[in-house]
Amino acid sequence: MGKKKVISEKDLDEMVLPAGTDVFGIALKLLGNDRVLVKCQDGYERICRIRGKMKRRVWIRVGDVVLVSPWDFQSETRGDIIWRYTKGQAEYLRKQGLLKL
């Protein structure tokens, strides 16, 4: 057994698309303590938590395009950030018409 190798975003070829209740969003403000204020494509502003898998591997900045999974309860105000898109991926999503922000 060894340590799992951390893969950088440059090495990733796959791109996660929304499934189920997931929505695109843009990070508006970093609130600290793994929380980010996100303006979502469905019109809500949610306080989103960066999930544990992403905490130290992916850094989120203001203006980044992210994929948000709203919570089952408080779905209009809270959610989890499950993916951050690179600039190239965000442009691709805009060209495809999936991202309207």
Secondary structure, DSSP 8 states (H G I E B T S, - for coil): --------GGG--------TT-EEEEEEEEEETTEEEEEETTS-EEEEEE-TTTTTT----TT-EEEEEE-SSSTTTEEEEEEE--HHHHHHHHHHT----
